[in-house]
Amino acid sequence: MIRNQDTLKEYFASKVSYDPDTGIFVNLLGSCGRKEGVIKLVSYDGKSPRVSLDYCFYQASHIALLLTFNRKVGRYEQVTYIDGNRTNLRINNLKIVPTQLLKQSSTKIRGVHKRGKYFIANISMDGELISHRYDTKQAAIKQRIKWEAQL
């Protein structure tokens, strides 16, 4: 596995061509033991599309960002798709987001946030943090409003 960013970019640039406007990867002549042409992307279980090069699979979105901006996706970062369509690999549809922001989903209600499939309502009363878990966002908001009325 190649770890150096410059070497990685050279490797991909020698194997594939990427068009940022269309999001299409093209296999260069003679590389990977295949003929020149559009690369078929592989996707398993609805995950991000991957490109197969030299018997290894690479995330297509990561290669697109590396070839276009010379930017490798960091350890604590993740690529998101602005329109939600993972097959749309146009460069204007890709966005790098810190994983910390993806884990803590905001409900835009103070004291209510989402953790996994549950909604958590928090409040600090008399120097003590009170926290409860709810199945629905509405139930968590209702509890938070009830607590605020007690203050």
N, C-alpha and C positions, 0 to 999 in steps of 0.2 A: 504494500500500500504506500502510495506517495504522500508525504506529509508537507513538504515544502510548497508554498503557494505558487511560486513562479514556475517550478518544475511541473506542478499539477496543471497549471494553465497551458504550458507548452505541450504537455501530453494530450490534453483534450483538444487543443487547437490543431494538433497533427492528425487527430483521428476523426473529428467531426467539425462541421460548420453549423453555426446557429444564426438564425435570422430573428432579431429582437421584435420586428414588426409583426411577423406571422407566428412566431413561436415554434417554428419547424426546425428540427435537427436533420442535417444531411450528412451521410457517411461519405468521407473523402475517398477518392479512388485508391484501391489497393489496401486500405487500412482494415484491420480486423478480419482480414481474409474474406471480405465481402465485396460485391460490386458497389459502384457509386450509386447513391439514391437516398430517398427519404428513409430515416430510421423509424422502425415501428417501436413505439414505446410500450413497455410492459408495466401493468398495474395489477397488484394483487389485493383483494379484499377492500377495494375502494381507497387504497392508500395512494400516495403521490406517484405519478408515473416515473419509471426508471429507464435509463439507457443502458444497454448491455454493450460493454467494450472489453475485449480480451477476456471473456468469461467472468467478468465482474459486473455487478449492477451498481449504478450511480443514480442518485436522485436527479431527475432532469432539471428541476428548478435550481438546484445548487450549481449545476454545470452552466446553466444560462446566466446566472449572476456572475460566476467566475469569468466566463468568456466576455461578457459585456462590460462589467465594471471592475474586473480584476479584484473581486471581493469574495473571499471565502466565508461561508456561513460559520460563525463561531460555535463553540461548545455549548454556550448558554443562549443560543439564538435558534429561531425556527422560521421557516419561510411560510407565509400565509398567502392565500389567494384572495385578492380584493373582492372579486365577484363570486367567490365560493366554488367556482368551477375548477377542479384540479387538472383538467385536461387543457385549460387555456394557459399556455406557457408564454404568452406575450410578456415582454419585460415590464410593461406598464400595469400588469395584473399581479406582479410578484412584489411582496413586501417582507422585509426582514423585521421580526419582532422578538424582543427578549422573551424567553420562556416564562419568566416571572410574571409578565403581563397576561400571558395566556392562561396561567393557572388560577389567577385571582380574577374571576369574572365580576365586573361591576354591575350592580343593579341600578346605579345612579340614585339610590336612596341611602341616606346616611344611616349607618348602623346595620345595614342589610347587605349581605354579599352571598355569592354562590360558591359552594365548595362541593365539587363532584356533582352529584345529581340532587343535592339538598341545598336549601337556602338557610342561612344562619342569621339570626337576629341577635345583635349585641347592644348592651348599654352599660354604662358605669353608674351605679347608684350607691351612694354613701361610701365611695372608695372601693367598691367591690364590683368586679366585672360579671355581668349576668349574660349568659349566652344560651340560646335554644336553637334546635334544628327543626326545620319544617320541610314538608314535601313540596309545598307550593310557595311561590313568591308572595302571593296575596296574604297568606297566613303569616308569613314572617313580617311583612309590612304592618299588618293589623296589630301584631304583638308589639312591635317597636313603637307604634303610635300610642298604644295602651300604656306602655312603660313611660313614655314622655309625658303623658297626662298625669302620672303619679309624681313626677318631679316637682 
